[in-house]
């Protein structure tokens, strides 16, 4: 992955050799928001969701797929969100000390990623706080579309991305289809009226 591309293999090898492999099932909680970071998590297989809990609401921030890192409170700060596995996953836990000894460039890269991810977190959190299901779903569809088609995602997948119940996504998709804004197929959603879908994101 890009984070490690400028690190010599001879320096990276001992970091990986001294790391710890975690083989976990779906629903494994790696850490909670507010906990002090204790290492950098490298996702090698499966998928992980980062989220915040506000009252009785679970607000999804991002769905991570390999190869990527998470747990960016690793330099002794507190995690700004929680992380759990969405399916059977393999994660490598790397110590902070090993990162610092490996390469200054790698440490700087992790810090840069912390800043970038935190910016995304704030934006996502504000979006979730201010928008209802329909505008959030419209935003997600526009983010995922390629040539006006969103493919390969089930209603459950969309619900996981948004951190809401599948039934809520199904109802919102039904509203959009009834309004002739989208057309729903098997694991395929075709955008029929892009301008109206964009307006929905602002409602």
C-alpha positions in Angstrom: 0.0 0.0 0.0 1.1 3.6 -0.5 1.9 4.1 3.2 4.8 1.6 2.9 6.0 2.3 -0.6 9.0 4.5 0.4 10.1 2.2 3.2 13.0 -0.2 2.4 12.0 -3.9 2.7 14.9 -4.5 5.1 13.4 -1.9 7.5 9.8 -3.1 7.0 10.5 -6.8 7.6 11.3 -6.6 11.3 8.2 -4.4 11.9 6.0 -7.1 10.3 7.9 -10.0 12.0 7.3 -8.4 15.4 3.6 -7.6 14.8 0.7 -9.7 16.0 -1.9 -11.3 13.8 -5.6 -11.2 14.8 -8.0 -13.6 13.1 -11.5 -12.4 14.1 -15.1 -13.1 13.1 -17.8 -10.6 12.2 -18.7 -8.2 15.0 -15.3 -8.1 16.7 -14.8 -4.7 18.4 -11.1 -3.7 18.0 -11.5 -0.5 20.1 -14.1 2.0 21.2 -14.2 5.8 20.7 -12.4 7.5 23.6 -10.0 4.6 24.3 -6.3 5.4 24.2 -4.5 4.0 21.1 -2.1 1.1 21.6 -1.0 0.3 18.1 -1.6 0.6 14.3 -4.0 -2.0 12.8 -3.3 -3.2 9.3 -6.3 -4.8 7.6 -5.1 -7.7 5.4 -8.4 -9.5 4.8 -12.1 -8.9 5.3 -13.7 -5.5 6.1 -14.0 -3.1 9.0 -16.5 -0.4 9.8 -15.6 2.7 11.8 -18.5 4.3 13.7 -19.7 6.5 16.5 -22.6 5.9 18.9 -24.8 8.9 19.8 -27.5 8.0 22.2 -29.3 5.0 20.6 -28.0 5.8 17.1 -25.0 4.0 15.6 -23.5 6.4 13.0 -21.3 4.7 10.4 -18.3 6.7 9.4 -16.5 4.5 6.8 -16.2 0.9 5.6 -12.6 -0.1 5.2 -11.3 -2.8 2.9 -7.7 -4.2 2.5 -5.1 -3.2 2.3 -5.5 -0.2 4.6 -4.7 0.9 8.2 -6.9 2.0 11.0 -6.6 2.8 14.7 -5.1 6.1 14.1 -5.0 7.0 17.8 -1.8 4.9 17.8 0.6 7.6 18.9 -0.9 7.7 22.4 -4.0 9.8 21.6 -7.6 8.7 22.0 -9.5 7.0 19.2 -12.1 9.4 17.8 -14.4 6.5 16.6 -15.0 2.8 17.2 -14.0 0.0 14.9 -15.5 -3.4 14.4 -15.2 -6.2 11.8 -18.1 -6.7 9.3 -17.0 -10.2 8.4 -14.3 -12.7 9.1 -11.1 -10.6 8.9 -7.3 -10.8 9.4 -5.7 -7.8 11.0 -2.0 -7.2 11.9 -1.4 -5.1 15.0 1.9 -3.1 14.7 3.5 -1.5 17.7 4.0 2.3 17.8 7.7 1.9 18.8 8.3 -0.4 15.8 6.8 2.2 13.5 9.0 5.0 14.9 12.2 2.9 14.7 11.4 1.7 11.2 11.4 5.0 9.3 10.6 8.7 10.0 8.9 8.8 6.6 6.5 6.1 7.7 5.7 7.9 11.0 5.1 11.1 9.0 2.9 9.2 6.6 0.7 7.8 9.5 0.4 11.3 11.0 -0.7 12.6 7.6 -3.3 9.8 7.3 -4.6 10.7 10.8 -5.2 14.3 9.7 -6.9 13.2 6.4 -9.1 10.6 8.1 -10.1 13.0 10.9 -11.2 15.5 8.2 -13.4 12.9 6.6 -14.7 11.8 10.0 -15.9 15.4 10.8 -17.5 15.8 7.4 -19.3 12.4 7.7 -20.4 13.1 11.2 -21.9 16.4 10.3 -23.7 14.8 7.3 -25.2 12.1 9.5 -26.2 14.7 12.1 -27.9 17.0 9.7 -29.5 14.8 7.1 -32.3 12.2 7.1 -32.2 8.8 5.5 -33.3 9.9 2.0 -30.6 12.6 1.5 -27.9 10.4 2.9 -28.8 7.5 0.7 -28.9 9.9 -2.4 -25.4 11.1 -1.4 -24.1 7.5 -1.1 -25.6 6.5 -4.5 -23.9 9.5 -6.2 -20.6 8.6 -4.5 -20.8 4.9 -5.6 -22.1 5.3 -9.1 -20.1 4.7 -12.3 -21.8 5.9 -15.5 -25.1 6.4 -13.6 -25.1 2.8 -12.3 -24.4 1.5 -8.8 -23.6 -2.2 -9.0 -22.5 -5.0 -6.7 -24.2 -3.6 -3.6 -27.2 -5.1 -1.8 -29.7 -3.3 0.4 -27.7 -4.7 3.4 -24.4 -3.3 2.0 -25.9 0.1 1.6 -27.4 -0.1 5.1 -24.0 -1.0 6.6 -22.4 2.0 4.8 -25.0 4.3 6.3 -25.1 2.6 9.7 -28.9 2.1 9.6 -31.4 -0.8 9.3 -31.8 -2.5 6.0 -35.5 -1.9 6.1 -34.9 1.8 6.1 -32.7 1.6 3.0 -35.3 -0.5 1.2 -38.1 2.0 2.0 -35.9 5.0 0.9 -35.0 3.2 -2.4 -38.6 2.5 -3.0 -39.4 6.2 -2.6 -36.7 7.1 -5.1 -37.9 4.4 -7.6 -41.6 5.5 -7.2 -40.5 9.0 -8.1 -38.7 7.7 -11.3 -35.4 8.9 -10.0 -33.8 5.4 -10.0 -34.5 2.0 -11.3 -33.7 -1.0 -9.0 -32.4 -4.3 -10.3 -30.6 -7.3 -8.7 -27.5 -5.8 -7.1 -27.8 -2.9 -9.6 -29.3 0.6 -9.2 -29.6 2.7 -12.3 -29.8 6.5 -11.9 -32.6 7.8 -14.3 -32.6 11.4 -13.3 -29.3 12.6 -11.9 -30.3 16.2 -11.3 -33.3 15.2 -9.2 -31.1 12.8 -7.2 -28.6 15.6 -6.6 -31.5 17.8 -5.3 -32.5 15.1 -3.0 -29.1 15.2 -1.3 -29.9 18.8 -0.2 -33.4 18.2 1.1 
